[in-house]
C-alpha cells in the first residue's frame, strides 16, 4: 500500500506550519505501508495541481492531506468537504475567493473515504487527544480535501482520500494568549496512529464495533 501524505507550507504570516513539519517527521513506512511525503502550497487551485501531478506519478492507494487549524485542542480527522471557497484571508499568492464554487460539475459535498472514527480511536488509545470534526472550513484546507475527493471521483477510481487538521505548536502561541497547542512530537505520533488505522481498517465492514462505540 502507498499513502501520499501532503502538508501545507506556512501561511497567514506564520513562520512554520505544524502540518508540514509533522508530515516531514513521519517514518517512511507505517504498518507496512509506504509513506510518500509531499509539501503543497497554500494556494487555491495550485495546491490541487501539485497533488494531482503526484497522484498521476506515484499512483497512491490513499491520499491523506494535513492542515493547520489554529484554535483546536486536538488532532481532528475531517468528515466532509464542501464545494465552496470563501477565504477570510488571502492565500500565499494573494487570492481571496469569496463564495466561489470549487468545481461546477462536482457534488455539493464529498465525505471522507477514510475510517475516521477508527482513526480517532486509534489516536486516543495511544493517549493522545483526538476528535472527529464536521467542518474543514472554507479556506485552502477544505479546498484541497474537496479537490482530492473530486479527482478521485472523476479520475482515480479505487483511491481513497481524506483530511486531518492539527493544532498550533508551542512556538506559534507565544504571542497568542490562551490559544491551545500540542507538541510537534505528539502531533506526529497522532498522524502515525491515524495512518495505522487507515491501514488496519481499510474495509469499513471492520468498523462495526468502533462505529457504535466511538463518538
C-alpha positions as CSV (number, residue, x, y, z in Angstrom):
1,X,0.0,0.0,0.0
2,X,1.2,3.5,-0.8
3,X,-0.1,6.5,1.1
4,X,0.5,10.0,-0.2
5,X,0.6,12.4,2.8
6,X,0.5,16.1,2.0
7,X,1.3,19.1,4.2
8,X,0.8,22.8,3.5
9,X,3.6,25.4,3.6
10,X,3.3,28.2,6.3
11,X,0.6,30.8,5.7
12,X,-1.1,33.7,7.3
13,X,2.1,35.3,8.4
14,X,3.2,32.2,10.4
15,X,6.9,31.2,10.1
16,X,6.1,27.5,10.4
17,X,3.2,25.1,9.6
18,X,2.9,22.2,12.1
19,X,1.1,20.2,9.4
20,X,4.1,20.2,7.1
21,X,6.6,19.7,10.0
22,X,4.7,16.7,11.2
23,X,4.4,15.2,7.7
24,X,8.2,15.6,7.2
25,X,8.8,13.8,10.6
26,X,6.7,10.8,9.7
27,X,8.5,7.5,9.2
28,X,8.9,6.3,5.7
29,X,6.9,3.1,6.4
30,X,3.9,2.8,8.8
31,X,2.1,-0.6,9.4
32,X,3.7,-1.9,6.3
33,X,2.5,1.0,4.1
34,X,4.9,3.2,2.1
35,X,4.6,6.8,3.1
36,X,5.1,9.4,0.3
37,X,5.5,12.9,1.8
38,X,4.6,16.0,-0.3
39,X,4.8,19.7,0.5
40,X,2.0,21.7,-1.2
41,X,1.4,25.4,-1.5
42,X,-1.3,27.2,0.5
43,X,-2.8,28.5,-2.7
44,X,-6.2,27.9,-4.2
45,X,-6.1,25.8,-7.4
46,X,-2.3,25.4,-7.4
47,X,-2.4,23.0,-4.4
48,X,-4.7,20.7,-6.3
49,X,-2.5,20.8,-9.4
50,X,0.5,19.7,-7.3
51,X,-1.4,16.9,-5.7
52,X,-2.9,15.7,-9.0
53,X,0.6,15.5,-10.5
54,X,1.8,13.5,-7.6
55,X,-1.2,11.1,-7.8
56,X,-0.5,10.6,-11.5
57,X,3.2,10.0,-10.9
58,X,3.1,7.9,-7.6
59,X,-0.3,6.1,-8.1
60,X,-1.0,6.0,-4.4
61,X,-3.8,3.9,-2.8
62,X,-4.6,6.7,-0.3
63,X,-4.2,10.5,-0.3
64,X,-4.2,12.0,3.2
65,X,-3.9,15.8,3.4
66,X,-2.8,17.5,6.6
67,X,-3.5,21.2,7.5
68,X,-3.3,23.6,10.4
69,X,-6.3,24.7,12.4
70,X,-5.2,27.2,15.0
71,X,-7.5,27.2,18.0
72,X,-8.3,23.5,18.0
73,X,-7.2,21.4,21.0
74,X,-6.6,18.1,19.3
75,X,-5.9,16.3,16.1
76,X,-9.1,16.2,14.1
77,X,-9.9,14.0,11.1
78,X,-12.5,15.7,8.9
79,X,-15.8,14.1,7.9
80,X,-16.7,16.3,4.9
81,X,-15.6,18.9,2.4
82,X,-18.0,21.3,0.8
83,X,-18.0,22.8,-2.7
84,X,-17.2,26.4,-1.8
85,X,-14.2,28.7,-1.4
86,X,-14.8,31.6,1.0
87,X,-11.5,33.0,2.2
88,X,-11.3,35.1,5.3
89,X,-7.6,35.9,4.4
90,X,-5.7,35.8,1.2
91,X,-3.8,32.6,0.3
92,X,0.0,32.7,-0.2
93,X,-0.4,34.3,-3.7
94,X,-2.9,36.9,-2.6
95,X,-6.0,35.0,-3.9
96,X,-9.1,35.6,-1.8
97,X,-12.1,33.9,-3.4
98,X,-15.5,34.8,-1.8
99,X,-18.4,32.4,-2.2
100,X,-16.8,30.7,-5.3
101,X,-17.8,27.2,-6.3
102,X,-14.8,24.9,-6.5
103,X,-16.0,22.5,-9.2
104,X,-19.1,23.3,-11.3
105,X,-19.6,19.6,-12.0
106,X,-18.8,18.4,-8.5
107,X,-21.0,17.3,-5.8
108,X,-22.2,19.8,-3.2
109,X,-20.0,17.9,-0.7
110,X,-17.8,14.9,-0.6
111,X,-17.4,12.7,2.5
112,X,-14.0,11.3,3.7
113,X,-13.4,7.8,2.4
114,X,-11.2,7.0,5.3
115,X,-12.1,5.2,8.6
116,X,-12.3,8.5,10.5
117,X,-13.8,7.1,13.7
118,X,-11.2,4.3,13.8
119,X,-8.6,7.0,13.3
120,X,-9.8,9.0,16.2
121,X,-10.0,5.9,18.4
122,X,-6.5,4.7,17.5
123,X,-5.1,8.1,18.4
124,X,-6.9,8.3,21.7
125,X,-5.9,4.7,22.5
126,X,-2.3,5.9,22.3
127,X,-3.0,8.5,25.0
128,X,-3.2,11.5,22.6
129,X,-6.1,13.9,22.1
130,X,-8.3,13.5,19.1
131,X,-11.8,14.2,18.0
132,X,-14.0,14.0,14.8
133,X,-14.6,17.3,13.0
134,X,-17.6,18.0,10.9
135,X,-16.2,21.2,9.3
136,X,-13.0,21.6,7.3
137,X,-13.8,25.3,7.0
138,X,-13.8,27.2,3.6
139,X,-10.1,28.0,3.2
140,X,-7.4,26.1,1.4
141,X,-7.8,23.1,3.7
142,X,-11.4,22.5,2.7
143,X,-10.4,23.3,-0.9
144,X,-7.7,20.6,-1.1
145,X,-9.9,18.0,0.7
146,X,-12.7,18.7,-1.8
147,X,-10.4,18.7,-4.8
148,X,-8.7,15.4,-3.9
149,X,-12.1,13.7,-3.4
150,X,-13.3,15.3,-6.7
151,X,-10.2,14.0,-8.5
152,X,-10.8,10.5,-7.0
153,X,-14.5,10.6,-8.1
154,X,-13.7,11.7,-11.6
155,X,-10.3,10.3,-12.5
156,X,-8.8,8.0,-9.8
157,X,-11.3,5.2,-9.1
158,X,-10.3,2.9,-6.2
159,X,-8.1,5.6,-4.5
160,X,-9.3,6.8,-1.1
161,X,-8.9,10.3,0.3
162,X,-9.4,12.3,3.4
163,X,-8.1,15.2,5.6
164,X,-6.8,15.8,9.1
165,X,-6.4,19.2,10.9
166,X,-3.8,19.7,13.5
167,X,-3.4,22.4,16.2
168,X,-0.7,25.0,16.7
169,X,2.6,24.0,18.2
170,X,4.1,25.8,21.3
171,X,6.3,28.3,19.4
172,X,3.3,29.6,17.5
173,X,1.3,30.6,20.6
174,X,4.0,32.7,22.4
175,X,2.2,35.8,21.3
176,X,-1.3,34.3,21.2
177,X,-2.5,34.1,24.8
178,X,-4.9,31.3,25.7
179,X,-4.5,29.5,22.4
180,X,-4.3,25.7,22.6
181,X,-1.4,23.8,21.2
182,X,0.2,20.4,21.0
183,X,3.8,19.4,20.8
184,X,5.1,18.6,17.3
185,X,6.2,15.1,18.7
186,X,2.6,14.4,19.8
187,X,1.1,15.7,16.5
188,X,3.5,13.5,14.5
189,X,2.7,10.5,16.7
190,X,-1.1,11.2,16.3
191,X,-0.7,11.2,12.5
192,X,1.2,8.0,12.6
193,X,-1.6,6.4,14.7
194,X,-4.2,7.7,12.3
195,X,-2.3,6.2,9.3
196,X,-2.0,2.9,11.2
197,X,-5.8,2.9,11.5
198,X,-6.2,3.6,7.7
199,X,-4.1,0.5,7.0
200,X,-5.8,-1.7,9.6
201,X,-9.3,-0.7,8.8
202,X,-9.3,-0.4,5.0
203,X,-12.6,-2.3,4.9
204,X,-15.3,-0.3,6.7
205,X,-17.1,-3.5,7.5
206,X,-14.4,-3.9,10.1
207,X,-15.6,-0.8,11.9
208,X,-19.0,-2.0,13.2
209,X,-17.9,-2.1,16.8
210,X,-15.9,1.1,16.5
211,X,-18.7,3.0,14.8
212,X,-21.0,2.0,17.6
213,X,-18.7,3.0,20.5
214,X,-16.6,6.0,19.3
215,X,-18.0,9.5,19.3
